[in-house]
Amino acid sequence: MPSKSSQVRIRPATLQDSAACGHICYQAFSTLNASHNFPSDLPDGEAAVGLLSNMFSTPGLYSVIVDKNLLTLSARDNNEDR
């Protein structure tokens, strides 16, 4: 059985997750875009925070967070209306 410090938890996203997830999103996509010489989709991390704040508070859009050792590792959204 894994130790408590190495457990991974999947949970619904909350508006409070927007800051951490927004910065993760910005870093991931700006790095990917730069590696392919594409312009960034978002001007900065704060724009990504705003985008995810909107997504996490949209009814019908289900978002999950993956936490490990109290750190947010990723976020995933699924529109329940599709």
N, C-alpha and C positions, 0 to 999 in steps of 0.2 A: 504494500500500500504506500502511495507517495506521502512524503511528509507534508505537514500543513503548509509549510513555507513554499512548496513547489506546486500547490494545487492551482488549477486554472478554473475560472468561473465564467460562465456565459450568462448574461443578464440583460434585461431590457435597457435601452439607452434612456437617459434622462437629460433634461436641459442642462444640468450641471456638468455633464460629460462633454459639452460642446467645445470648451476651451482646449482640453487635452486632445480630443479627437480632431479638432480643426487644425491644430499645429502638426499632428501626425499626418493628416491628409495633405496639407500644404507641402510638407517636407517630402513625402512619398511622390506626389505627382510632379512637383517642381524638379526633383532629381530625375525622375523618369523622362520628363519632357526635355530637360537639358541634355540627357544622354543621347537623345535622338535629334537634337537641334531644333526642337519645337518650342514655340513661345509658351510661357506658362499660362494655364487656364485662369489662374487667380493671381492678383497682384501681390498679395502678401498673406501671412498667416491669419491676420484678423479677418480678411475676407472669407477665408475658409471657415473660421469660427462662426461668422454670421450665417454662412450657407448651412452649416450643420445645425446651428441653433434653429433655423427655419425648418430643416428636415426633421429634427428630433421633436418638434412641437406640432408637426402636421398630422392631423387625424387621418387614420387609414394607412399611414406609412409606419411600418414596424421596423424598428432599429434595434440591433443587439450589440453588446459590448463584450469583448473578451478581456478579462482581468487576470493578471498573474502577479502575485505578491503585491497587491494593491496598486499595480501599474496598469493603465489601460493600454492594451496591445493593438486592438483593431476595432473597427465598427463595420457593420453591414446593415444595409437597408433593404426592405422589401415592401413594395406597394401592395397592400392586401386587395386593392380593387382590380388588379390585373387578372 
